[in-house]
Amino acid sequence: MTDAADGTSPQLDGVIHPPHRLQICAMLNAAREVEFGTLRDHLGVSDSVLSKQVAHLVEAGYVAQRRALKDSRHRVWLRLTARGRSAYQQHLSALRAILDAPQQ
């Protein structure tokens, strides 16, 4: 990932690029925090699929998890970190640059 401020084009982020991870980042970018089950239902995936995708984002430092007790059940809440928000914005910039490039 590069920074457009230094004169280079933003690059696609391989961590964010897979469709489910991109959708996760988009939803987390729109909200301060999202409960795991809400995210799972929105994406229409199983717990294990979402867990695997979230693990990649957590390992990259893009997503943080918070565990809490709600309605006598343990819940996991997810949020983008500052690093994750920046990476997501740069990834979107790279996608826009591809879409806005002149067609030959």
C-alpha positions in Angstrom: 0.0 0.0 0.0 1.4 3.4 -0.9 0.4 6.9 -0.1 -1.0 9.2 -2.8 0.4 12.1 -0.9 3.9 11.2 -1.9 3.0 11.3 -5.6 2.6 7.6 -6.2 -0.7 5.9 -7.0 -2.5 4.1 -4.2 -2.2 0.4 -4.5 -4.8 -2.3 -4.0 -4.4 -3.9 -0.5 -4.2 -7.7 -0.8 -5.6 -8.1 2.8 -8.7 -6.1 2.0 -9.2 -7.0 -1.6 -11.1 -10.4 -1.2 -14.8 -9.7 -1.5 -15.9 -10.7 2.0 -13.1 -8.7 3.6 -13.9 -5.7 1.5 -17.6 -6.0 2.6 -16.5 -6.3 6.2 -14.3 -3.2 6.0 -17.1 -1.3 4.2 -19.6 -2.1 6.9 -17.2 -1.3 9.7 -16.2 1.9 8.1 -19.9 3.0 8.1 -20.3 2.2 11.8 -18.3 2.7 14.9 -18.7 -0.9 15.9 -20.7 -3.9 14.6 -21.7 -7.0 16.5 -20.3 -10.3 14.9 -23.8 -11.8 14.4 -25.1 -8.6 12.7 -22.1 -8.7 10.3 -22.5 -12.4 9.7 -26.2 -12.0 8.9 -25.5 -9.0 6.6 -22.9 -10.9 4.6 -24.9 -14.1 4.6 -22.0 -16.3 5.7 -21.4 -18.8 8.4 -19.7 -18.1 11.7 -16.6 -20.0 10.5 -16.3 -18.1 7.2 -16.7 -14.8 9.0 -14.2 -15.8 11.7 -11.6 -16.7 9.1 -12.0 -13.4 7.2 -11.9 -11.4 10.4 -8.8 -13.2 11.6 -6.9 -12.0 8.5 -8.0 -8.4 9.2 -7.1 -8.7 12.9 -3.6 -10.2 12.0 -3.0 -7.2 9.7 -4.0 -4.8 12.5 -7.0 -3.5 10.5 -9.7 -4.7 12.9 -10.0 -4.9 16.6 -12.4 -7.1 18.6 -14.1 -6.4 21.9 -15.9 -9.1 23.8 -18.8 -8.3 26.0 -21.7 -9.9 27.8 -25.1 -8.9 26.4 -28.4 -10.5 27.2 -26.5 -13.1 29.3 -24.6 -14.1 26.1 -21.0 -13.4 25.2 -20.9 -11.2 22.1 -18.0 -10.0 19.9 -18.0 -6.5 18.6 -15.7 -5.5 15.7 -14.3 -2.1 14.7 -11.8 -0.8 12.2 -8.6 0.4 13.8 -7.0 3.7 12.6 -4.6 1.6 10.5 -7.6 -0.3 9.1 -9.6 2.8 8.2 -6.5 4.3 6.4 -5.9 1.1 4.5 -9.5 0.8 3.5 -9.6 4.4 2.3 -6.4 3.9 0.3 -7.8 0.7 -1.2 -11.0 2.6 -2.3 -8.7 5.2 -3.9 -6.9 2.5 -5.8 -10.3 1.1 -7.0 -11.5 4.6 -8.0 -8.3 5.1 -10.0 -8.9 1.9 -11.9 -12.5 2.8 -12.6 -11.6 6.4 -13.6 -8.7 5.4 -15.9 -9.2 6.2 -19.5 -10.3 3.3 -21.6 -8.1 2.4 -24.5 
